[in-house]
Amino acid sequence: QVQLVESGGGLVQAGGSLRLSCAASGNIFSINTMGWYRQAPGKQRELVATVFNGGRTNYADSVKGRFTVSRDNAKNTMRLQMNSLKPEDTAVYYCNAAGFYGSNFWGQGTQVTVSS
């Protein structure tokens, strides 16, 4: 099992920045890919950014150039630096860890609210 705990959400004005963190514990050696997802009210959960075990990253088009995902395997953490935030970025952000053998783990989520 892998436990994931997010932190760093909050309320920010449009154009501002926030940094989310995800701390992983448990069977961390089973983790392959880590990523951030978000879910806005009335919408499906969507992928925001992914960081693969080798460090390669992938972003949703809507956040490219504004968000940066990073992973520190030594500290078992993943971060999401969010700049130039927009009201449409408002959502609950979830940390995800995908294992090598098909397992999938989620954090409890952290609320990000961007006011206009």
Stockholm file with secondary structure:
# STOCKHOLM 1.0

chainA/1-116         QVQLVESGGGLVQAGGSLRLSCAASGNIFSINTMGWYRQAPGKQRELVATVFNGGRTNYADSVKGRFTVSRDNAKNTMRLQMNSLKPEDTAVYYCNAAGFYGSNFWGQGTQVTVSS
#=GR chainA/1-116 SS CEEEEEECCEEEETTCCEEEEEEEEESGGGEEEEEEEEECTTSCCEEEEEECTTSCEEECTTTTTTEEEEEETTTTEEEEEECSCCGGGCEEEEEEEEETTSCEEECCCEEEEEEC
#=GC SS_cons         CEEEEEECCEEEETTCCEEEEEEEEESGGGEEEEEEEEECTTSCCEEEEEECTTSCEEECTTTTTTEEEEEETTTTEEEEEECSCCGGGCEEEEEEEEETTSCEEECCCEEEEEEC
//
